[in-house]
Structure formats: C-alpha cells, structure tokens
C-alpha cells in the first residue's frame, strides 16, 4: 500500500500536534519532574459556569478534610469557588434536586457555589480530600444549611 506524500505530511503534522499539545500541558518543568493535570474545567460538578469572585481582599484557603467511615459533612453551601482532590476513600456527594456524584482517589472536582450539598463516606476507609477555596479575607466560604426544628 502506497501513501501519498500529502497523507504522510498530514500524519506527521498530526502526530507532532498531539505530542506538542500534551508536552505543553504536562511537561513544562525540568527533566525528571512530572506533572499531571488533575482538573481542568469550565463548569462545576452540576453544570454551573465557574466564575471568579470580584472581591476587595482576595484570599485562597487550602485545607485537608477527613470524613471517617459512615460520617457525612452535613448539608451546606459554599459562597466562593472551591476545588477538591480526593487523596483516599470514595466520597458520595448529594446535591439539591436529587443529583448524586461519586469521586474516588486521584479524581478532582470543582465545588458548587450557592447550591446545597452533603458529602458522605459510605465506605470502610476514611475519605481524605485536599480542598482550595478562592474567596475574600474575613468572609466564610462554607455555610451550614439551617434545619427547621419541628415542635
């Protein structure tokens, strides 16, 4: 089978494009240093567009969250964008309107803003997350959802 010169050139160019695109995204450091994109998103997990807050005093908060087996975070909202990476365990996230998502070790997700949700650990191992919030100094990024008391 004989390939035309233009097909060969297009194939080589395509291979170069794929190689250089991947190299540009994940090998930007010196030889021996490895990097891997774990999250690149334009929407959060329920489909809302990600929007950066316009604040006077920006502040980034990073935290490690551990949810023991059988425990849950409780229903809450975030007022600012947050980004989570699962180190261990599997977290089940329930959102208002019945949406449920699961994330396993090595997976990352963009938290929802102003949407009630609850994180549960249905497994036997602790769920451990690293979470970063981009917010404003002095403004809480998480608010517990108030429950109505029944008399």
N, C-alpha and C positions, 0 to 999 in steps of 0.2 A: 504494500500500500504506500503510495507516494503522497506526501503532504505538500500543498502549495506553499510557496515562500511566505505569502501573507498570513496563512494559518499558523505557520511556525512562529512568525514575528508576533502575532497576536497572542499565542500561547505563552511565549517567553515574557511578553509585557504583562500579561495577566498574572503569571507566577511572581514576577517582580513586584507588582502592585500588592498582591496578597502578602508577600514576605515583608515588604517595607511597611505596609499598614500595621501588621502585627508587631513588627520590630519597634515602630514608633510608639505604639501603645504600651508595650510591656518590657522593653529592654532599653530604657533611657539612661541607665546607670552604668558604671564601670563593669568590666568583665568580672564574672563571679557573683555579682549582685543580682538577685532575682526579684522581680516584681510581677504581680498579677492583679489585674483589675477584678475587684470583688463586687463592685456595684457601679453601674453607670445607668442612670435613669432620668427620665423627664417627668415621670409621674410616680406618686406613692403607690402603696400596695392595693388601694381601692380605686385607682384611676384618676385621682386629683392631680392637676398640674403642680409641679414643685415651684414654689415662689419663695424667693429670699426676702426676709423681713427688712423693712426700711426702719432702722432704729437709730437713736442718737448715740447710744453707748453699746456697741456690739460686744457680745461675749460668747465664746464657744465653751461648752461644758462637756467633758468626756467622763463617762462613768462605767464601772463594771457592775452588772446586775446579775444576781444569782437567785434563781427561783427553785427551791427544793421540790423534790418529787411530791406530787399531789397538791401543790400550792398554786396560787394564782395572784396576779398583781392587784386585782380588783378593777372595776370599771373606772376609766379615767380618760382625760383628753390631754393633748399637747397643744400649747399655744404657738409653738415655734417648730420649724422643721427639725427632724431628728433622723439619724441614720444608724442602723444597728447591724452588728456582725455576730453570728452565733458561733461561740467557741466550742460548746458542748451541749448535749441534750437536744431535744426537739421541742420547740415552742409552738403551741397552738394559739393563734390569735383570733378572737371573735370580735366582729365589728357590728355596729348597729345595722339593722335591716337584714340580719341573718348571714352575713358573709363570714366565712371561716377560711383561714390560711394557715399553713404549717411551714416552718423553716427549720432546717437541720444544720448540723455543724458544717462550717465553711460557706454557708449562704448568708447573704446580706439583704437588707430591705430598707426602703425609705419609709419612715413612720408617717402616719396620717396626722394632719393638722385639724384641730377642732372637730374630730369625729370620735365618739365614744368607742372604746375598745377595752378588751380584757385579755391578758396573756396568761395561759395555763400550761402547767407542766403535767402532762398525763403519763409521762414515762417513769422509769425507775431511777434514772440518774439526774443530777442537778442540771438545770438549764443555766448556762452562763453566757451572757451577752456583753459585748462592749458597745456602748451607745454614745453618740455625739449629737449634741443639740446646738444649733446656731440661733442664738436669741439675743436678749438685751439684759445688760447688767441690772440686777435687782428685781427682775421680773421672773416669776416661777414659770418653768417650761412645762410642768405637769400639774394638772388639777384633778383631784379625786372627784368622781361623779357623786353628787349628793343623792342619797337614797331617801325616799319618802318613808317616814315612820308610820306604821299602821297602829291606830289606837285600839 
